[in-house]
């Protein structure tokens, strides 16, 4: 949950910018979308594995580019 308190002399625009920044940092929207529908544990594992394989492939490509 994002809580932003107005500081003395702070404008509404800067307060809104701080709120947006914290809102994005805490991934509130992503968390909401993730919890919106039920996903079977097998689908979670598949997605996790897919992300892991992508990261592995990117690491391999970066190491090849350095050499």
C-alpha positions in Angstrom: 0.0 0.0 0.0 1.3 3.4 -1.0 1.1 6.2 1.6 2.4 9.7 0.8 2.1 12.5 3.3 2.3 16.1 2.2 5.3 17.9 3.5 5.2 21.6 4.6 5.3 23.8 1.5 5.0 21.0 -1.0 2.9 21.5 -4.1 0.2 19.2 -5.3 2.2 18.4 -8.4 5.3 17.3 -6.5 3.1 15.2 -4.1 1.5 13.5 -7.1 4.9 12.8 -8.7 6.1 11.2 -5.4 3.0 9.1 -5.3 3.4 7.9 -8.9 7.0 7.1 -8.3 6.2 5.0 -5.2 3.2 3.4 -6.9 5.4 2.2 -9.8 8.2 1.1 -7.6 5.9 -1.1 -5.5 4.5 -2.8 -8.6 0.9 -2.3 -7.4 -0.6 -2.7 -10.9 1.4 -5.8 -11.7 0.4 -7.4 -8.4 -3.2 -6.6 -9.0 -3.2 -8.1 -12.5 -1.4 -11.2 -11.2 -4.0 -11.7 -8.5 -7.0 -10.9 -10.7 -7.3 -14.5 -12.0 -6.3 -17.8 -10.6 -3.4 -19.5 -12.2 -2.6 -23.2 -11.6 0.7 -23.9 -10.0 1.9 -25.7 -13.1 1.5 -22.5 -15.1 3.4 -20.5 -12.5 6.3 -23.1 -12.8 6.2 -22.9 -16.6 6.4 -19.1 -16.6 9.2 -19.1 -14.0 11.1 -21.7 -16.1 10.6 -19.6 -19.2 12.0 -16.5 -17.5 14.9 -18.4 -16.1 15.8 -19.8 -19.6 15.5 -16.3 -21.1 17.9 -14.9 -18.5 20.3 -17.8 -19.1 20.3 -17.2 -22.8 20.9 -13.5 -22.4 23.8 -14.1 -20.0 25.3 -16.5 -22.6 25.0 -13.9 -25.4 26.5 -11.2 -23.2 29.5 -13.4 -22.3 30.0 -14.2 -26.0 29.9 -10.5 -26.9 32.6 -9.7 -24.3 35.0 -12.3 -25.8 
